[in-house]
């Protein structure tokens, strides 16, 4: 058996999905890859283009041409909206439930009641309708201010005052009674409750939460777990591989948001560091599933910064070129995204876009795997590759590669 390597260039979409006019009108016309190349035609991404980026995009731009040797396809998003967490759960073979969009103050009564029922001490801070909860004087519960409003709640804590294991228990109590896509439960050291409360903000007159970066919670000893709505790790490909004693290695944000019993976890954000770790893992692992998320592309999209996005793509392109010679016959590399984040569209949130599927396997050329209806086809292909039980959702495209 060989290695299946997955690289998720976070937010690198290739064009608005057909349903955006109905479900997400502000994303009409979005194309993260297309607009970045048009805005910066001198961008140097020859490896991605050789692997079929322009083929997946569907058109050429100036000197950026389609590849004659590419193995490629595209994929729609099956999850609701355009969310990194749900996108990655989908990639791993899950069909996420459709979450509700509810600002925290629409659920604050139920969350408070469940916390009290579980013997937590709770008090409210802020004006009615714009409140957050303080729990045991060590943590706060409120809206996430960094993603689409009403879709994510944060449980933020001082890890000098509560252990991370106890904090996860608190997060699960919140998760039990809410239907938003994520409850992000995290904490940091050298942070006080006063630091958290000083970073409390209200947006749009209804979104109330703690500005996590401003609070300092990320600075020292940061730990996090993402608790998703309707997510069962037991039907996802990492757990299936864990149970089959097949090596799993996660790098970057994937290590934070996908559950596995593997200890080969390399969280982090710096792209160069993560590519170093990836290449070392490929050299070290003879058989296994190795998955990397490059988050700095997404951060540039949120900042609406075409130049920074271009720079992170160019770096990724150079490092992928270094990776290719390390792969041997039988290995498969898939490069994809989880949604879009078009820095030119006029807002700083994710965009609901199709994503590229660029496939490299030594000896394979000129293969089209078509438009896939769900990112879960990747997880199903991983299962097929390792001959293990299929995940909850998805159709393998391995046979397309072996024809």
Secondary structure, DSSP 4 states (H G I P E B T S, - for coil): --EEEEEEETT-EEEE-TTHHHH-GGGTT--HHHHHHHHTTT---HHHHHTTHHHHHTS-BTTB---SS-EEEEE---SSS--HHHHHHHHTT--PPPPP---GGGTHHHHHHHHHHTT--EEEESSTTS-EEEETTTEEEEE-SSSSTTSEEEEEEETTTS-HHHHHHHHHHHHTT--SSEEEEEEESS--HHHHHHTEEEETTTEEEE-HHHHTTTSSS-EEEEEETT--GGGSHHHHHHHTT-EEEEETTHHHHS--S-SEEE----HHHHHHHHHHHHHH-SSEEEEEEE-HHHHHHHTT-HHHHHHHHHHHHHHHHHHHTT--TT-EEEEE-SSB--TTSSSSS-B-EEEEEEEE-TT--SEEEEEES-THHHHHHHHHHHT----SS----HHHHH-
